[in-house]
Structure formats: C-alpha cells, structure tokens
Amino acid sequence: LLAHQRGQEGRGSRQQYAITPGEGMTDVAYWDDSYRGAIDEVDNILSQMAGLDTEEASQKLKAAKAQMKTVNKKKTSFQMELRQLHDQTQRATYEERKAGYEDRVRNLEKQIKNMEANLENAELLGGTSDGSQVRNDNNSYLAKTHQIQDQTEASLQNTIEMMENANEVADETIEELERQKQQINEITEQLLTMEDNIKYADQLIRDFSKRMMTDKCIQIFALMNMLALVVVIVFAIMQKNGAFEKEDDQTVDDAVDVRRYLRGASI
C-alpha cells in the first residue's frame, strides 16, 4: 500500500510539473526535469524497501542516501539556471515548482532518517525490518534486552577485574619505588660519610706534613747548635794550648827579616 501511494504521488508530481509542449527544452527546463527525476528516483528506492529484510533494506537505504547527494547537486544547478531566467512569468512558475520540490526533499529526508533509525534498532535487537517499522514482539524485546544487560554486566565485571589488577600492579610498583628510594637514600648517606672521611683524611695528611716540616726545622737548628758548640769547644782548646800566640810570634819574626833584607838591598 505504501509503495502504491508513493507511486501515485510520483506520477502525480510528474503530471503536475510536466513541461508543456509549447515551452521547449531550455537549460532551466532541463535542470527542472533532471531535479524532479532525481527526487522521483529517491522516492522509488524508498518504495522498494517494503517487505525487505534488514540487510536488503540497509542496501536500499544506502542507495537512497547516495541518490540524495545527486538530488542536492541537481538542486544547485537548477537554482543557478533559475537565477539567470529573465522571463518573470516562467520564473514564477519554476519558483513554485522549486518550492514543491523542496517540500518533497524534506519529506524524503525525514523518511530516510526514520528508516535508518528503525534499521539500527532492528540490527541491535536481531529483528527484521520492512522499511517503516520493526516487527518484534514484547518477549523478543525483553529477551534481547536481558541478553544485552548480561553482556554489559560481563563487560563491566571484566573491566572491574582489569582495574583491580591494575591497582595491584600499581601498589607493587609503588612499593618497589619506595624500596628503591630507601636504597638511594642509604647510598647517598654512605657517599656523604665517605666524603667526610676523605676530608678528614686530607686534613690529617696536611697536619702530618706540617709536623714533619716542623720536626725537620728543629733537627736542623739542633744540628747547627751542635756544630757551633763543637767549634766553640775546639776554639777554646786551641786558645788554651797557645796555638794562636805562636802563630803571632812567627809572623812578627818573618816581618822583621823582610825589612832587614830590604834595607840591605838598598845599601
């Protein structure tokens, strides 16, 4: 019945907007006929969806949607030609036709949306579609609903288990990070202790070097004192023995002999 009504509407629209013999096939008339034919093609495709199963109806619906793109292209070309039409009488006629075409296009778009929604419901619930309504009894709907709920609950349970596993892994990771943090702190403390020990050892080495230098100076001064003491003792002994006096007398005698020799030579 729906297909018959659409066929009647299509034939009526063709008769209503048919070009009269006296008009001729101008550009605007060509695009008018092309635009109307594209709309009729969409109407024809939708009328063929009656009694089809879901898969076949989906294919027809895709074809109808593709044809609607062609309708929009034809509409654009028709509007461009209509703007260039100077005859006001013809322009008014085509404007009236254009308004009728747009009403048909809007109705077809609504039908396509409704059928698309019905097909989606039919695919979701596993039923069949005749292009206008989904035929399922209440028991089928309830059974399918319970099945979807069970699947949803199972999916949620799996998600909860995955989250719990993730939480366990996260806790273990946190514990491992805490343990590594403690190890790093212990290593840091050991390094600081080693640094303090190195500084203390360096200070001890410097102090020991200073002490060694001080001890060497003391030893040198002691040796010099001992040498000076030995010199003093030797000098005192030699002076006590008269060694310095004999040397003085011998020096005086030598001087006298030299003077006498010089006097004799001059005479």
Backbone hydrogen bonds in HBPLUS format (Angstrom, degrees):
<---DONOR---> <-ACCEPTOR-->    atom                        ^
c    i                          cat <-CA-CA->   ^        H-A-AA   ^      H-
h    n   atom  resd res      DA  || num        DHA   H-A  angle D-A-AA Bond
n    s   type  num  typ     dist DA aas  dist angle  dist       angle   num
A0005-GLN N   A0001-LEU O   2.89 MM   4  6.17 158.2  1.94 151.4 156.7     1
A0006-ARG N   A0002-LEU O   3.00 MM   4  6.23 160.7  2.04 149.4 154.5     2
A0007-GLY N   A0003-ALA O   2.90 MM   4  6.11 153.2  1.97 145.9 153.8     3
A0008-GLN N   A0004-HIS O   2.92 MM   4  6.19 154.6  1.99 148.2 154.8     4
A0009-GLU N   A0005-GLN O   2.87 MM   4  6.16 155.3  1.93 147.7 154.8     5
A0010-GLY N   A0006-ARG O   2.84 MM   4  6.06 158.3  1.88 148.6 154.4     6
A0011-ARG N   A0007-GLY O   2.96 MM   4  6.20 162.5  1.99 149.5 153.7     7
A0012-GLY N   A0008-GLN O   2.82 MM   4  5.98 153.7  1.89 144.8 153.2     8
A0013-SER N   A0009-GLU O   2.82 MM   4  6.05 155.5  1.88 149.1 155.5     9
A0014-ARG N   A0010-GLY O   2.99 MM   4  6.23 150.8  2.07 144.7 152.7    10
A0015-GLN N   A0011-ARG O   2.96 MM   4  6.21 157.8  2.01 148.2 153.6    11
A0016-GLN N   A0012-GLY O   2.82 MM   4  6.00 149.4  1.91 145.0 154.6    12
A0017-TYR N   A0013-SER O   2.96 MM   4  6.03 161.1  1.99 148.0 151.5    13
A0023-GLU N   A0020-THR O   3.13 MM   3  5.68 160.2  2.18 119.4 124.9    14
A0030-TYR N   A0026-THR O   2.80 MM   4  6.07 149.0  1.89 146.4 155.6    15
A0031-TRP N   A0027-ASP O   2.99 MM   4  6.30 165.7  2.01 155.5 157.7    16
A0032-ASP N   A0028-VAL O   2.84 MM   4  5.93 141.5  1.99 137.6 149.3    17
A0033-ASP N   A0029-ALA O   2.95 MM   4  6.14 161.3  1.98 147.0 150.8    18
A0034-SER N   A0030-TYR O   2.85 MM   4  6.10 153.3  1.92 145.7 154.4    19
A0035-TYR N   A0031-TRP O   2.80 MM   4  5.78 158.8  1.85 140.5 146.3    20
A0036-ARG N   A0032-ASP O   3.02 MM   4  6.16 164.5  2.05 146.9 151.3    21
A0037-GLY N   A0033-ASP O   2.90 MM   4  6.01 153.4  1.97 141.5 149.4    22
A0038-ALA N   A0034-SER O   3.02 MM   4  6.24 151.3  2.10 146.0 152.6    23
A0039-ILE N   A0035-TYR O   3.15 MM   4  6.45 155.0  2.21 145.8 152.3    24
A0040-ASP N   A0036-ARG O   2.92 MM   4  6.19 159.7  1.96 150.6 156.5    25
A0041-GLU N   A0037-GLY O   2.96 MM   4  6.15 144.4  2.09 140.4 150.0    26
A0042-VAL N   A0038-ALA O   3.17 MM   4  6.52 152.3  2.25 144.6 150.4    27
A0043-ASP N   A0039-ILE O   3.02 MM   4  6.34 163.2  2.04 152.5 157.3    28
A0044-ASN N   A0040-ASP O   2.84 MM   4  6.04 150.7  1.93 144.9 153.2    29
A0045-ILE N   A0041-GLU O   2.96 MM   4  6.22 155.5  2.02 146.9 152.8    30
A0046-LEU N   A0042-VAL O   3.03 MM   4  6.30 163.6  2.06 154.2 158.0    31
A0047-SER N   A0043-ASP O   3.02 MM   4  6.20 145.8  2.14 140.8 150.5    32
A0048-GLN N   A0044-ASN O   3.17 MM   4  6.44 130.9  2.42 139.7 151.5    33
A0048-GLN N   A0045-ILE O   3.14 MM   3  5.24 137.1  2.33  98.1 109.8    34
A0049-MET N   A0046-LEU O   3.22 MM   3  5.44 161.6  2.26 105.9 111.5    35
A0052-LEU N   A0049-MET O   3.30 MM   3  5.61 168.7  2.32 127.3 127.2    36
A0057-ALA N   A0053-ASP O   2.86 MM   4  5.93 159.8  1.90 154.5 161.3    37
A0058-SER N   A0054-THR O   2.90 MM   4  6.05 146.8  2.01 143.8 152.8    38
A0059-GLN N   A0055-GLU O   3.13 MM   4  6.48 152.2  2.21 145.8 152.4    39
A0060-LYS N   A0056-GLU O   3.03 MM   4  6.37 160.8  2.07 151.2 156.0    40
A0061-LEU N   A0057-ALA O   2.86 MM   4  6.05 152.1  1.94 145.2 153.5    41
A0062-LYS N   A0058-SER O   2.95 MM   4  6.21 152.5  2.02 147.0 153.8    42
A0063-ALA N   A0059-GLN O   3.03 MM   4  6.34 154.4  2.10 146.1 153.2    43
A0064-ALA N   A0060-LYS O   2.85 MM   4  6.18 150.6  1.94 146.8 155.3    44
A0065-LYS N   A0061-LEU O   2.94 MM   4  6.20 156.4  1.99 148.3 154.1    45
A0066-ALA N   A0062-LYS O   2.94 MM   4  6.18 155.1  2.00 146.7 153.7    46
A0067-GLN N   A0063-ALA O   2.90 MM   4  6.11 151.9  1.98 144.0 152.0    47
A0068-MET N   A0064-ALA O   2.94 MM   4  6.20 138.3  2.12 140.2 151.6    48
A0069-LYS N   A0066-ALA O   3.18 MM   3  5.37 132.2  2.42  98.3 110.1    49
A0070-THR N   A0067-GLN O   3.04 MM   3  5.02 116.0  2.46  93.3 108.8    50
A0071-VAL N   A0067-GLN O   2.90 MM   4  6.30 147.8  2.01 144.7 154.6    51
A0072-ASN N   A0068-MET O   3.01 MM   4  6.31 153.9  2.08 145.6 151.0    52
A0073-LYS N   A0069-LYS O   3.09 MM   4  6.41 152.9  2.17 144.6 151.8    53
A0074-LYS N   A0070-THR O   2.90 MM   4  6.19 162.6  1.93 153.6 158.2    54
A0075-LYS N   A0071-VAL O   2.84 MM   4  6.04 151.1  1.92 146.7 155.6    55
A0076-THR N   A0072-ASN O   3.05 MM   4  6.31 155.0  2.11 145.2 150.3    56
A0077-SER N   A0073-LYS O   3.14 MM   4  6.50 163.9  2.16 153.0 156.3    57
A0078-PHE N   A0074-LYS O   2.87 MM   4  6.06 160.3  1.91 151.4 157.5    58
A0079-GLN N   A0075-LYS O   2.93 MM   4  6.13 156.9  1.98 151.1 156.7    59
A0080-MET N   A0076-THR O   3.05 MM   4  6.31 154.8  2.11 147.6 154.3    60
A0081-GLU N   A0077-SER O   3.07 MM   4  6.35 161.8  2.10 152.6 156.5    61
A0082-LEU N   A0078-PHE O   2.92 MM   4  6.05 146.9  2.03 142.1 152.3    62
A0083-ARG N   A0079-GLN O   3.03 MM   4  6.26 145.5  2.15 145.2 152.4    63
A0084-GLN N   A0081-GLU O   3.19 MM   3  5.24 130.4  2.44  94.8 107.7    64
A0085-LEU N   A0082-LEU O   3.26 MM   3  5.24 161.4  2.29 102.0 107.5    65
A0091-ARG N   A0087-ASP O   2.85 MM   4  5.99 154.5  1.92 148.4 157.1    66
A0092-ALA N   A0088-GLN O   2.90 MM   4  6.00 154.5  1.96 142.0 147.6    67
A0093-THR N   A0089-THR O   3.08 MM   4  6.39 153.5  2.16 144.7 152.1    68
A0094-TYR N   A0090-GLN O   2.87 MM   4  6.17 163.2  1.90 156.2 160.0    69
A0095-GLU N   A0091-ARG O   2.83 MM   4  5.98 146.3  1.94 144.8 154.8    70
A0096-GLU N   A0092-ALA O   3.04 MM   4  6.25 151.9  2.12 142.1 148.6    71
A0097-ARG N   A0093-THR O   3.04 MM   4  6.40 154.4  2.11 143.6 150.8    72
A0098-LYS N   A0094-TYR O   2.77 MM   4  5.95 155.8  1.83 144.5 151.8    73
A0099-ALA N   A0095-GLU O   3.01 MM   4  6.29 153.5  2.08 146.2 151.8    74
A0100-GLY N   A0096-GLU O   3.18 MM   4  6.50 154.3  2.25 144.2 150.8    75
A0101-TYR N   A0097-ARG O   2.85 MM   4  6.20 154.5  1.92 153.1 161.0    76
A0102-GLU N   A0098-LYS O   2.93 MM   4  6.19 158.1  1.98 150.4 156.0    77
A0103-ASP N   A0099-ALA O   3.07 MM   4  6.35 150.0  2.16 142.9 150.6    78
A0104-ARG N   A0100-GLY O   3.09 MM   4  6.37 159.6  2.13 148.0 153.0    79
A0105-VAL N   A0101-TYR O   2.85 MM   4  6.17 153.8  1.92 150.5 158.6    80
A0106-ARG N   A0102-GLU O   2.95 MM   4  6.17 159.1  1.99 147.3 152.3    81
A0107-ASN N   A0103-ASP O   3.04 MM   4  6.29 159.8  2.08 149.0 154.5    82
A0108-LEU N   A0104-ARG O   2.87 MM   4  6.12 156.4  1.93 148.4 155.2    83
A0109-GLU N   A0105-VAL O   2.89 MM   4  6.11 155.6  1.95 149.7 156.2    84
A0110-LYS N   A0106-ARG O   3.04 MM   4  6.31 155.7  2.10 146.9 152.9    85
A0111-GLN N   A0107-ASN O   2.97 MM   4  6.25 159.8  2.01 148.1 153.8    86
A0112-ILE N   A0108-LEU O   2.87 MM   4  6.13 157.5  1.92 149.7 155.8    87
A0113-LYS N   A0109-GLU O   3.00 MM   4  6.24 159.7  2.04 147.7 152.7    88
A0114-ASN N   A0110-LYS O   2.92 MM   4  6.17 163.0  1.95 154.6 159.2    89
A0115-MET N   A0111-GLN O   2.85 MM   4  6.04 165.2  1.88 153.3 157.7    90
A0116-GLU N   A0112-ILE O   2.85 MM   4  5.95 152.2  1.93 144.8 153.2    91
A0117-ALA N   A0113-LYS O   2.98 MM   4  6.20 154.8  2.04 146.2 152.4    92
A0118-ASN N   A0114-ASN O   2.94 MM   4  6.23 158.6  1.99 148.9 155.0    93
A0119-LEU N   A0115-MET O   2.88 MM   4  6.08 156.3  1.94 148.7 154.9    94
A0120-GLU N   A0116-GLU O   2.98 MM   4  6.20 152.8  2.06 144.4 151.7    95
A0121-ASN N   A0117-ALA O   3.02 MM   4  6.30 156.4  2.08 148.2 154.3    96
A0122-ALA N   A0118-ASN O   2.86 MM   4  6.09 153.2  1.93 144.5 152.9    97
A0123-GLU N   A0119-LEU O   2.84 MM   4  6.06 158.0  1.89 150.2 155.2    98
A0124-LEU N   A0120-GLU O   2.94 MM   4  6.08 152.5  2.02 142.7 150.7    99
A0125-LEU N   A0121-ASN O   2.91 MM   4  6.05 157.8  1.95 150.1 155.3   100
A0126-GLY N   A0122-ALA O   2.81 MM   4  5.64 112.8  2.26 135.9 150.9   101
A0127-GLY N   A0122-ALA O   2.90 MM   5  4.80 136.9  2.09 137.2 143.4   102
A0141-TYR N   A0137-ASP O   3.15 MM   4  6.51 160.6  2.19 151.5 157.0   103
A0142-LEU N   A0138-ASN O   2.88 MM   4  6.11 164.4  1.91 153.3 157.4   104
A0143-ALA N   A0139-ASN O   2.81 MM   4  5.97 161.0  1.85 147.7 153.5   105
A0144-LYS N   A0140-SER O   2.86 MM   4  5.97 163.6  1.89 148.6 153.6   106
A0145-THR N   A0141-TYR O   2.79 MM   4  5.94 150.0  1.88 144.3 153.8   107
A0146-HIS N   A0142-LEU O   2.83 MM   4  6.09 159.3  1.87 150.6 155.3   108
A0147-GLN N   A0143-ALA O   2.93 MM   4  6.15 153.7  2.00 144.7 152.5   109
A0148-ILE N   A0144-LYS O   2.89 MM   4  6.15 157.6  1.94 146.8 152.6   110
A0149-GLN N   A0145-THR O   2.86 MM   4  6.12 155.4  1.92 147.4 154.9   111
A0150-ASP N   A0146-HIS O   2.82 MM   4  6.08 158.1  1.87 148.4 154.3   112
A0151-GLN N   A0147-GLN O   2.90 MM   4  6.19 160.7  1.94 148.9 154.4   113
A0152-THR N   A0148-ILE O   2.81 MM   4  6.02 152.2  1.88 145.4 154.0   114
A0153-GLU N   A0149-GLN O   2.77 MM   4  6.03 160.5  1.81 153.3 158.2   115
A0154-ALA N   A0150-ASP O   2.87 MM   4  6.09 158.5  1.92 149.6 155.5   116
A0155-SER N   A0151-GLN O   2.89 MM   4  6.07 156.3  1.95 143.7 150.7   117
A0156-LEU N   A0152-THR O   2.80 MM   4  6.05 155.4  1.86 148.9 156.2   118
A0157-GLN N   A0153-GLU O   2.80 MM   4  6.02 154.3  1.87 146.2 153.6   119
A0158-ASN N   A0154-ALA O   2.90 MM   4  6.16 159.0  1.94 148.9 154.3   120
A0159-THR N   A0155-SER O   2.89 MM   4  6.13 151.3  1.97 142.3 151.0   121
A0160-ILE N   A0156-LEU O   2.79 MM   4  6.09 153.3  1.86 148.5 155.8   122
A0161-GLU N   A0157-GLN O   2.89 MM   4  6.17 161.1  1.92 151.2 156.0   123
A0162-MET N   A0158-ASN O   2.89 MM   4  6.12 158.8  1.94 147.5 153.5   124
A0163-MET N   A0159-THR O   2.88 MM   4  6.13 151.1  1.97 144.8 153.0   125
A0164-GLU N   A0160-ILE O   2.84 MM   4  6.13 154.7  1.90 150.0 157.2   126
A0165-ASN N   A0161-GLU O   2.85 MM   4  6.12 161.1  1.89 151.3 156.5   127
A0166-ALA N   A0162-MET O   2.84 MM   4  6.03 152.1  1.91 141.2 149.9   128
A0167-ASN N   A0163-MET O   2.79 MM   4  6.06 147.6  1.89 144.1 153.3   129
A0168-GLU N   A0164-GLU O   2.89 MM   4  6.21 156.2  1.95 149.9 156.0   130
A0169-VAL N   A0165-ASN O   2.90 MM   4  6.19 164.2  1.92 151.9 156.1   131
A0170-ALA N   A0166-ALA O   2.82 MM   4  6.01 151.2  1.90 142.0 151.0   132
A0171-ASP N   A0167-ASN O   2.80 MM   4  6.09 155.3  1.86 149.8 156.1   133
A0172-GLU N   A0168-GLU O   2.91 MM   4  6.19 164.0  1.93 153.5 157.6   134
A0173-THR N   A0169-VAL O   2.83 MM   4  6.02 153.1  1.91 144.6 152.9   135
A0174-ILE N   A0170-ALA O   2.83 MM   4  6.10 153.4  1.91 147.3 154.6   136
A0175-GLU N   A0171-ASP O   2.90 MM   4  6.20 160.3  1.94 151.6 156.5   137
A0176-GLU N   A0172-GLU O   2.91 MM   4  6.13 161.2  1.94 149.3 154.5   138
A0177-LEU N   A0173-THR O   2.85 MM   4  6.07 157.2  1.90 148.1 154.7   139
A0178-GLU N   A0174-ILE O   2.85 MM   4  6.07 150.2  1.93 146.1 154.8   140
A0179-ARG N   A0175-GLU O   2.90 MM   4  6.17 156.3  1.95 149.7 155.9   141
A0180-GLN N   A0176-GLU O   2.90 MM   4  6.15 162.3  1.93 150.4 155.2   142
A0181-LYS N   A0177-LEU O   2.84 MM   4  6.01 145.7  1.95 140.1 150.2   143
A0182-GLN N   A0178-GLU O   2.96 MM   4  6.28 154.4  2.03 147.5 153.3   144
A0183-GLN N   A0179-ARG O   2.97 MM   4  6.32 158.3  2.02 149.8 155.8   145
A0184-ILE N   A0180-GLN O   2.88 MM   4  6.12 156.9  1.93 146.9 153.3   146
A0185-ASN N   A0181-LYS O   2.91 MM   4  6.20 153.8  1.98 147.6 155.0   147
A0186-GLU N   A0182-GLN O   2.88 MM   4  6.17 157.6  1.93 151.4 157.4   148
A0187-ILE N   A0183-GLN O   2.86 MM   4  6.11 162.9  1.89 152.4 157.2   149
A0188-THR N   A0184-ILE O   2.85 MM   4  6.03 153.3  1.92 144.5 152.5   150
A0189-GLU N   A0185-ASN O   2.90 MM   4  6.18 156.5  1.96 147.9 153.8   151
A0190-GLN N   A0186-GLU O   2.90 MM   4  6.20 159.1  1.95 151.2 157.0   152
A0191-LEU N   A0187-ILE O   2.89 MM   4  6.13 158.4  1.93 149.8 155.6   153
A0192-LEU N   A0188-THR O   2.92 MM   4  6.18 155.1  1.98 148.1 155.1   154
A0193-THR N   A0189-GLU O   2.87 MM   4  6.13 156.2  1.93 148.9 155.7   155
A0194-MET N   A0190-GLN O   2.82 MM   4  6.09 159.7  1.87 151.3 157.0   156
A0195-GLU N   A0191-LEU O   2.86 MM   4  6.08 152.2  1.94 144.5 152.4   157
A0196-ASP N   A0192-LEU O   2.93 MM   4  6.24 155.4  2.00 147.1 153.3   158
A0197-ASN N   A0193-THR O   2.88 MM   4  6.17 156.7  1.93 149.4 156.3   159
A0198-ILE N   A0194-MET O   2.86 MM   4  6.08 154.6  1.92 148.2 155.1   160
A0199-LYS N   A0195-GLU O   2.95 MM   4  6.20 158.6  1.99 148.0 153.7   161
A0200-TYR N   A0196-ASP O   2.89 MM   4  6.14 158.7  1.94 148.9 155.0   162
A0201-ALA N   A0197-ASN O   2.84 MM   4  6.05 159.5  1.88 149.6 155.3   163
A0202-ASP N   A0198-ILE O   2.91 MM   4  6.08 156.4  1.96 147.3 153.9   164
A0203-GLN N   A0199-LYS O   2.97 MM   4  6.24 151.8  2.05 145.4 153.0   165
A0204-LEU N   A0200-TYR O   2.94 MM   4  6.24 153.8  2.01 147.6 154.9   166
A0205-ILE N   A0201-ALA O   2.94 MM   4  6.21 157.7  1.99 150.0 155.7   167
A0206-ARG N   A0202-ASP O   3.04 MM   4  6.31 158.1  2.09 146.2 151.7   168
A0207-ASP N   A0203-GLN O   2.91 MM   4  6.18 162.6  1.94 150.5 155.4   169
A0208-PHE N   A0204-LEU O   2.82 MM   4  6.01 161.1  1.86 152.3 157.8   170
A0209-SER N   A0205-ILE O   2.90 MM   4  6.11 152.5  1.97 146.7 154.2   171
A0210-LYS N   A0206-ARG O   2.95 MM   4  6.24 158.4  2.00 150.7 156.3   172
A0211-ARG N   A0207-ASP O   2.92 MM   4  6.20 157.5  1.97 149.5 155.9   173
A0212-MET N   A0208-PHE O   2.88 MM   4  6.12 153.9  1.95 145.3 152.7   174
A0213-MET N   A0209-SER O   2.98 MM   4  6.23 159.8  2.02 150.5 155.3   175
A0214-THR N   A0210-LYS O   2.94 MM   4  6.19 158.2  1.99 148.8 155.1   176
A0215-ASP N   A0211-ARG O   2.85 MM   4  6.08 159.7  1.89 151.4 156.8   177
A0216-LYS N   A0212-MET O   2.99 MM   4  6.22 154.0  2.06 148.9 155.5   178
A0217-CYS N   A0213-MET O   3.08 MM   4  6.34 158.8  2.13 149.2 154.3   179
A0218-ILE N   A0214-THR O   2.99 MM   4  6.26 158.4  2.04 149.6 155.8   180
A0219-GLN N   A0215-ASP O   2.93 MM   4  6.14 155.5  1.99 145.5 152.4   181
A0220-ILE N   A0216-LYS O   2.88 MM   4  6.15 158.2  1.93 150.5 156.0   182
A0221-PHE N   A0217-CYS O   2.92 MM   4  6.16 168.5  1.93 154.2 157.0   183
A0222-ALA N   A0218-ILE O   2.90 MM   4  6.06 154.9  1.96 146.7 154.2   184
A0223-LEU N   A0219-GLN O   2.88 MM   4  6.12 154.9  1.94 147.7 154.4   185
A0224-MET N   A0220-ILE O   2.89 MM   4  6.17 158.7  1.94 152.4 158.3   186
A0225-ASN N   A0221-PHE O   2.93 MM   4  6.12 156.2  1.99 146.3 152.8   187
A0226-MET N   A0222-ALA O   2.89 MM   4  6.15 155.2  1.95 145.4 152.6   188
A0227-LEU N   A0223-LEU O   2.90 MM   4  6.19 160.0  1.94 150.9 156.0   189
A0228-ALA N   A0224-MET O   2.86 MM   4  6.06 162.5  1.89 149.9 155.1   190
A0229-LEU N   A0225-ASN O   2.84 MM   4  6.02 156.2  1.89 147.5 154.4   191
A0230-VAL N   A0226-MET O   2.90 MM   4  6.19 152.6  1.98 147.8 155.3   192
A0231-VAL N   A0227-LEU O   2.86 MM   4  6.17 160.4  1.90 152.5 157.7   193
A0232-VAL N   A0228-ALA O   2.93 MM   4  6.18 160.5  1.96 150.0 155.3   194
A0233-ILE N   A0229-LEU O   2.94 MM   4  6.15 159.7  1.98 146.7 152.4   195
A0234-VAL N   A0230-VAL O   2.85 MM   4  6.08 165.2  1.87 154.3 158.1   196
A0235-PHE N   A0231-VAL O   2.83 MM   4  6.00 163.1  1.86 151.0 156.2   197
A0236-ALA N   A0232-VAL O   2.85 MM   4  6.04 157.1  1.90 147.4 153.9   198
A0237-ILE N   A0233-ILE O   2.93 MM   4  6.18 156.6  1.99 149.3 155.6   199
A0238-MET N   A0234-VAL O   2.93 MM   4  6.15 167.9  1.94 155.1 158.0   200
A0239-GLN N   A0235-PHE O   2.92 MM   4  6.05 156.7  1.98 147.8 154.4   201
A0240-LYS N   A0236-ALA O   2.93 MM   4  6.04 149.6  2.02 141.7 150.3   202
A0241-ASN N   A0237-ILE O   3.03 MM   4  6.30 145.6  2.15 147.0 155.9   203
A0243-ALA N   A0238-MET O   3.28 MM   5  5.70 157.1  2.34 165.9 161.2   204
A0242-GLY N   A0239-GLN O   3.23 MM   3  5.21 158.3  2.28 100.6 107.2   205
A0246-LYS N   A0242-GLY O   3.36 MM   4  6.56 168.6  2.37 162.9 161.9   206
A0248-ASP N   A0244-PHE O   3.29 MM   4  6.45 136.3  2.50 128.9 139.6   207
A0248-ASP N   A0245-GLU O   2.91 MM   3  5.02 124.2  2.23  98.1 113.3   208
A0249-ASP N   A0245-GLU O   3.01 MM   4  6.41 154.7  2.07 155.6 162.0   209
A0250-GLN N   A0246-LYS O   3.07 MM   4  6.21 171.7  2.08 156.4 158.3   210
A0251-THR N   A0247-GLU O   3.23 MM   4  6.22 144.2  2.37 132.1 141.1   211
A0252-VAL N   A0248-ASP O   3.08 MM   4  6.43 148.4  2.18 145.2 153.2   212
A0253-ASP N   A0249-ASP O   3.06 MM   4  6.37 164.5  2.09 159.5 162.2   213
A0254-ASP N   A0250-GLN O   3.16 MM   4  6.26 161.6  2.19 143.8 148.7   214
A0255-ALA N   A0251-THR O   3.18 MM   4  6.37 146.8  2.30 138.8 147.3   215
A0256-VAL N   A0252-VAL O   3.10 MM   4  6.45 151.4  2.18 149.9 157.2   216
A0257-ASP N   A0253-ASP O   3.07 MM   4  6.33 167.0  2.09 157.7 160.3   217
A0258-VAL N   A0254-ASP O   3.15 MM   4  6.29 152.5  2.22 141.9 149.0   218
A0259-ARG N   A0255-ALA O   3.14 MM   4  6.38 154.7  2.21 144.7 150.8   219
A0260-ARG N   A0256-VAL O   3.02 MM   4  6.28 162.3  2.05 156.3 160.7   220
A0261-TYR N   A0257-ASP O   3.05 MM   4  6.20 158.8  2.09 147.4 153.0   221
A0262-LEU N   A0258-VAL O   3.10 MM   4  6.27 153.1  2.18 145.3 152.2   222
A0263-ARG N   A0259-ARG O   3.07 MM   4  6.33 151.3  2.15 148.0 155.5   223
A0264-GLY N   A0260-ARG O   3.07 MM   4  6.31 166.0  2.09 154.2 157.2   224
A0265-ALA N   A0261-TYR O   3.19 MM   4  6.27 156.1  2.25 144.0 150.1   225
A0266-SER N   A0262-LEU O   3.19 MM   4  6.38 143.5  2.33 138.6 147.4   226
A0266-SER N   A0263-ARG O   3.11 MM   3  5.19 124.2  2.43  96.2 110.4   227
A0267-ILE N   A0263-ARG O   3.21 MM   4  6.51 146.5  2.33 151.3 159.1   228
